[in-house]
Amino acid sequence: MNEVIIIGGGAAGLMAAVSAAQSGAKVTLLERNEKLGKKIYITGKGRCNATNACDAQAFMKNVVKNPRFLFSALNALAPSDLMQFLEDNGCPVVVERGDRVFPESQKASDVTRAFEKALRRLNVNVRLHSRVMSIDARDGQVTGVTLENGTKMTADAVIVCTGGQSYVSTGSTGDGWKWLSSLGHTVFPPLPSLVGLTSDEKWVCDLQGLSLKNVRLTLTRGKKKLYTELGEMLFTHFGVSGPLILSTSAYITELAPEDVTIAIDLKPGLNAQQLDARIQRDIAESPKKQLGNLLCGLFPARLAETMAQLCQLDPTRAANTLTREERARLVEKTQSLIIPVSGTRSLNEAIVTRGGVSVKEIDPSTMESRLVKGLYVAGELLDVDALTGGFNLHIAFSTGFVAGREAAGRQGLRP
């Protein structure tokens, strides 16, 4: 029976422990915190968007960095497989808008409990308050780990599932990357992804608290369209956030802010001619109405004031004094409101971390290191990330599943 040590009791580590134990290994799960699944508790605003019930092709379209690396993992553990596992272990799930999968109870803690139930059934040795200080290896082969108290633990295989560097309070401090780097792995610097964007423009921050729904965001770099989607966004004290912005950040975190353009179509259901006709109709119905009040029929009041300012229109003028050129300017700004951004918020505010271990150094069919035998890597430590919607959690679960299964199959590697 192979002995497998798993470092980290988050999504990847929990699934790796279940998978390894199911495959016949003697499994020890080491978690530095006082409980398992600490980051799971805060995902999906405490509801845990565990996966996405879309097909494999749609899933891949939502993976921003290194999607091809995930083919084997998704084939090994599809979203339907994870949903069945949760159901079988006492956590019924529901599929909501956008194929997002949540526990029926709407409590993230029930996802962790489902894994804890499975771990007990499979006799996994769970050790809390156990911080690993190093991964031990000799002659290109893992031998075990050393704990903070100096204890050395031997193993046939070690699976590293310590997470990235987002939400440091949950224990994701980047330790895994330090160990992997010391063992010769290439580690790309951690960057924030799925995070709010900052802006130095006063008018952007002045709209703090304003939420826009059913708008279309388009991100371009030069003439190349990087991302476009219909949805919601929010103006904040630092710039912009909300679902559309979080997804946008995944495409620009490695780019210079000045190299990209974010444009918002405030009326995506209308083309230029239809929008101009709508404005003319509103003017015809109330020709003496102040222009500012007319704009309130098109936009929320605070945004109407900003639009007048950006279009260089006096809001106290009568609506029927609006010229054709001014109407054209208003239409253009409505269909392409440029949001100047200066960067992203900090890594600690990010939902996931961009960067990590080079996937060229990890076998995608096993999650084993190509440099150190018996060493496996899963979850956010890998340089793979996706958009919001349950995709990142499923990447952690699926890569953890493969790592656990394959680590259990190693034959007596300890000296």
Secondary structure by P-SEA (a helix, b strand, c coil): cbbbbbccccaaaaaaaaaaaaaccbbbbbbccccccccccccccccccccccccaaaaaaacccccccaaaaaaaccaaaaaaaaaaacbbbbbccccccccccccaaaaaaaaaaaaaaacccccccccccbbbbcccccccccccccbbbbccbbbbcccccccccccccaaaaaaaaaacccccccccccbbbbbccaaaaaacccccccbbbbbbccccccccccbbbbbcccccccaaaaaaaaaccccccccbbbbbcccccccaaaaaaaaaaaaaacccccaaaaaaacccaaaaaaaaaaaccccccccccccaaaaaaaaaaaacbbbbbccccccccccccccccccccccccccccccccccccccccccccccccaaaaaaaaaaaaaaaaaaaacccccc
